[in-house]
Amino acid sequence: MSAPSDAPQPPTHPDEVNRLWQHGMHEERLFHDRLNYFSAMQIGLLGVFAIFYHKDAAPAVFIPLTGVAVSFTLLWLWVQIRHWRYCVHVNELIKLAVPEYRRTIAAFAGPGRTDGLSISRPLAFAVPLLFAATWLALCTWMLIRAVS
């Protein structure tokens, strides 16, 4: 039995290439669906924050709510980064297996952009971090208002 090589080997049979292509599209769809799901959950939590604030601006309610929201956001960040890395891995296999795709990406990418997932990286990192910053700013604002 031979030792497995470190470099992934692209499929050569047309059915295998088609399954790899479909898998890549499925994973990219999951990435964006998860982004939408977590964003909707964050918007819901912000709505709860606004409703509670309108009823009673008590820091004792908002500090735990903010803690839960920031924890949820950090989980989201971790999940998105892991999934983004997997999408990049599958995308690399697709570029090896489908020469037309590799040429299309190379022609489009230009300087500094190496793949067809160039927008996914900022989405994986920036969107959860922006929600985390929003939660921390709201919590800080609540604490400042409670003190003054």
C-alpha positions as CSV (number, residue, x, y, z in Angstrom):
1,M,0.0,0.0,0.0
2,S,1.4,3.4,-1.0
3,A,1.5,6.4,1.3
4,P,-1.0,9.1,0.5
5,S,0.5,12.3,-1.0
6,D,0.1,15.6,0.6
7,A,-1.1,17.3,-2.6
8,P,-4.7,16.6,-3.4
9,Q,-5.2,14.8,-6.7
10,P,-8.0,16.2,-8.9
11,P,-10.5,13.7,-10.4
12,T,-10.1,12.8,-14.0
13,H,-13.3,11.0,-14.8
14,P,-16.0,13.3,-16.1
15,D,-18.6,12.1,-13.6
16,E,-16.1,12.7,-10.8
17,V,-15.3,16.2,-12.1
18,N,-19.1,16.9,-12.2
19,R,-19.6,15.7,-8.6
20,L,-16.6,17.9,-7.5
21,W,-18.1,20.9,-9.3
22,Q,-21.6,20.3,-7.7
23,H,-19.9,19.8,-4.3
24,G,-18.1,23.1,-4.7
25,M,-21.3,24.9,-5.6
26,H,-23.1,23.3,-2.7
27,E,-20.5,24.4,-0.2
28,E,-20.4,27.9,-1.5
29,R,-24.2,28.0,-1.2
30,L,-24.0,26.7,2.3
31,F,-21.4,29.4,3.2
32,H,-23.7,32.2,2.0
33,D,-26.9,30.6,3.5
34,R,-25.1,30.4,6.9
35,L,-24.1,34.0,6.5
36,N,-27.7,34.9,6.0
37,Y,-28.9,32.8,8.9
38,F,-26.5,34.2,11.4
39,S,-27.2,37.8,10.1
40,A,-30.9,37.2,10.6
41,M,-30.3,35.9,14.1
42,Q,-28.2,38.9,15.0
43,I,-30.9,41.3,13.6
44,G,-33.4,39.4,15.8
45,L,-31.2,39.9,18.9
46,L,-30.8,43.6,18.0
47,G,-34.6,43.8,17.8
48,V,-34.9,42.2,21.3
49,F,-32.4,44.7,22.5
50,A,-34.5,47.6,21.1
51,I,-37.7,46.2,22.6
52,F,-36.2,45.7,26.0
53,Y,-34.6,49.1,25.9
54,H,-37.9,50.8,25.1
55,K,-39.6,49.0,28.0
56,D,-36.9,49.5,30.6
57,A,-33.3,50.6,30.1
58,A,-31.8,48.3,32.8
59,P,-28.1,47.4,32.4
60,A,-28.8,44.2,34.3
61,V,-30.8,43.0,31.2
62,F,-28.5,44.3,28.5
63,I,-25.2,43.0,29.8
64,P,-26.2,39.3,29.7
65,L,-28.0,39.9,26.4
66,T,-24.8,41.5,25.0
67,G,-22.7,38.6,26.4
68,V,-24.9,36.0,24.6
69,A,-24.9,38.1,21.4
70,V,-21.1,38.5,21.4
71,S,-20.7,34.8,22.1
72,F,-23.0,33.9,19.3
73,T,-21.1,36.3,17.0
74,L,-17.8,34.7,17.9
75,L,-19.2,31.2,17.2
76,W,-20.4,32.6,13.9
77,L,-16.9,33.9,13.1
78,W,-15.3,30.6,13.9
79,V,-17.8,28.7,11.8
80,Q,-17.6,31.1,8.8
81,I,-13.7,31.0,8.8
82,R,-13.6,27.2,8.9
83,H,-16.2,26.9,6.1
84,W,-14.5,29.6,4.0
85,R,-11.2,27.6,4.3
86,Y,-12.9,24.5,3.2
87,C,-14.5,26.3,0.3
88,V,-11.1,27.5,-0.8
89,H,-9.8,23.9,-0.6
90,V,-12.6,22.6,-2.8
91,N,-12.1,25.6,-5.2
92,E,-8.5,24.7,-5.6
93,L,-9.4,21.1,-6.5
94,I,-11.9,22.4,-9.0
95,K,-9.3,24.6,-10.6
96,L,-7.0,21.6,-11.0
97,A,-9.8,19.4,-12.4
98,V,-11.5,22.0,-14.7
99,P,-9.0,23.8,-16.9
100,E,-11.7,26.2,-18.3
101,Y,-12.5,27.3,-14.7
102,R,-8.9,27.8,-13.9
103,R,-8.4,30.0,-17.0
104,T,-11.5,32.0,-16.3
105,I,-10.4,32.7,-12.7
106,A,-6.9,33.6,-13.8
107,A,-8.3,36.0,-16.4
108,F,-10.7,37.6,-14.0
109,A,-8.6,37.6,-10.8
110,G,-6.0,40.2,-11.7
111,P,-3.3,41.4,-9.3
112,G,-3.7,40.3,-5.7
113,R,-6.7,38.1,-6.3
114,T,-6.0,34.4,-6.7
115,D,-9.4,32.7,-6.6
116,G,-13.0,32.9,-7.5
117,L,-14.0,33.3,-3.8
118,S,-12.5,36.8,-3.4
119,I,-15.7,38.2,-1.8
120,S,-16.1,35.4,0.6
121,R,-13.1,36.2,2.7
122,P,-14.3,39.7,3.7
123,L,-17.7,38.2,4.3
124,A,-16.3,35.5,6.5
125,F,-14.3,37.9,8.6
126,A,-15.8,41.4,8.4
127,V,-19.5,40.8,8.9
128,P,-19.3,38.9,12.2
129,L,-16.7,41.4,13.5
130,L,-19.0,44.3,12.6
131,F,-21.8,42.7,14.5
132,A,-19.5,42.1,17.5
133,A,-18.4,45.8,17.3
134,T,-22.1,46.8,17.2
135,W,-22.9,44.8,20.3
136,L,-19.9,46.1,22.2
137,A,-20.7,49.7,21.3
138,L,-24.3,49.2,22.4
139,C,-23.2,47.7,25.7
140,T,-20.7,50.5,26.3
141,W,-23.4,53.1,25.5
142,M,-25.8,51.4,27.9
143,L,-23.2,51.5,30.7
144,I,-22.4,55.1,30.0
145,R,-26.0,56.1,30.1
146,A,-26.6,54.1,33.3
147,V,-23.7,55.9,35.1
148,S,-24.7,59.4,34.0
